[in-house]
Amino acid sequence: MKIVISFCIALFLACALLMNGLLKANRTIKAKEQEIKTQAETIKQKEAALKLYHQRSRAMQAQLDKLTAETAGQNEQIQTAIQKNHDWANQAVPEDLAKAIK
């Protein structure tokens, strides 16, 4: 009879230890799941911000391209005016050059 009682107590203690281990593992798993959810939300926010930055950079690149084209056109006018007047440094500023600079 003592053997059966000792066996039951040992079995109960083993079950208690296993249950304690399972509870700790469950808490760890829940904490990791929460951490994963938090990181997923952070990633979504950063992806949204990145998408916004990409849109802004494309808009700014389009503006830069437009300004570059306008500047190139103005530079072409200045070069044409300089070619017409080789000795321009000794002369007054030509009208077409003054208009191009403005």
Contacts in CASP RR format, 6 or more apart in sequence:
PFRMAT RR
TARGET T0000
AUTHOR 0000-0000-0000
METHOD contacts of the structure
MODEL  1
MKIVISFCIALFLACALLMNGLLKANRTIKAKEQEIKTQAETIKQKEAAL
KLYHQRSRAMQAQLDKLTAETAGQNEQIQTAIQKNHDWANQAVPEDLAKA
IK
74 100 0 8 1.000
77 96 0 8 1.000
77 97 0 8 1.000
77 99 0 8 1.000
77 100 0 8 1.000
78 97 0 8 1.000
78 100 0 8 1.000
78 101 0 8 1.000
80 96 0 8 1.000
81 88 0 8 1.000
81 94 0 8 1.000
81 96 0 8 1.000
81 97 0 8 1.000
81 100 0 8 1.000
82 88 0 8 1.000
82 97 0 8 1.000
84 94 0 8 1.000
84 96 0 8 1.000
85 91 0 8 1.000
85 94 0 8 1.000
85 97 0 8 1.000
88 94 0 8 1.000
88 97 0 8 1.000
93 101 0 8 1.000
END
